[in-house]
Amino acid sequence: MSKLAEIPTYPCEYVNYTNEIWERIAAVSLVDVVTGGDVLESTHVKVCWDDNALYARFECVDTHVVSQYTNRKDPLWEQDVVEMFIDEEGKCRRYMELVVSPNGVLCDVMIDHDDENDPNSFKVGSEWEVQGFEQKIEAEGERRTYTFRLPFSNFSKAPQDGTQWRVNFFRIDDEPNGTRHYQAWSPTGAENYHISDRFGRLVFTRS
């Protein structure tokens, strides 16, 4: 069976959030976006929630950092980044794209697909801005950790037990020689993060 055959599901645990909570939150590993195979430098993602916000954490091995952009809305994906794509409606036609560089620069846009049969046909709503988004980036040796807080006020309604969103988590990682590595939670089968019907399922749970 192809590694791309199944859409992954992540049970997003309800918590009383503290910084120490991450030690017990289940992690998923990002894989090669095309093949679903192993990646050069590992990335683990953990997600949880409380009544007010979604929390996400990227734990990365990062031996070479390429991060020169300084302005919000810059094309951060041309260098090293981690990314979250979140589709509240679950129709894979409209979703927020949150891109963060190793230096903490944010690019936030809203994506609308024009043609469900063409993943490259979409509009980028650069005027959209996420509200109340918080981030903390920690670097120690060859490891870099990104921790995010995304308030539910950015969505039409807060999730409940059993709510499902379509999401994907990504990373772009450059080598010193310029070789680029594209990672995903749910691989798309191409070097294209906008094949939205390949997004995974985030299931909010209180149990």
C-alpha positions, 0 to 999 in steps of 0.5 A: 500500500502506498504511504500516500493512501491514507489521510492521517488523523491526530487526536488533539488533547484538551489540556489545562495549558502550561509550558510543561504540558508538552512532555506528555503530548503525543508527537507526529513526525514529518516525512518527505512531502513527495514520497512519505519517506524519511527526512534528513533532519527530523521534525516532530509536531505536537498539538493540544487545546483549551477553551480559548486557543489551539497550541502547536509545537514544532521540535526540529533538528536544524544544523543549518539555518537560512532566514534573512527575511524581516517583514511580515508578509515576506515570502518566507517559504523561499527559505527555512520555515515551519508552516501550519495550514488550517481548514476549519470548514473541512472542505479543503477549499479555504484555509489559513496559512501560517508561516514562521521563520527561524527568526520569528518572522510571520507570514499569514495569508488566507487561501481560496481555491478557485478550481477543486480539480487544480491545486495550483489554482488558488487566490492568496488573501494577503490582506488577511491577518491572524489575530492574537497569534503568539510564538516562542522560538528556542534554539539550543545547539542543533535543535530549534523549537517553535511553540505557537498559540492560536486563539479560537477567536480567529475562527467562526466558532470554538471547537468542541469535543469531536470537532474535526478540522482539516490541517497540515503541518509543513517544514522547509529546510535548506542545506548549505549547498542549497538543496531544499527539503520539503516535509509534511505531516500528510504527504501530498505526493508532490513538492506542493503544499496546496494539494488540500485534499491531502490535509490530515484530520485534527480531531478535538477530544476531551477524553 
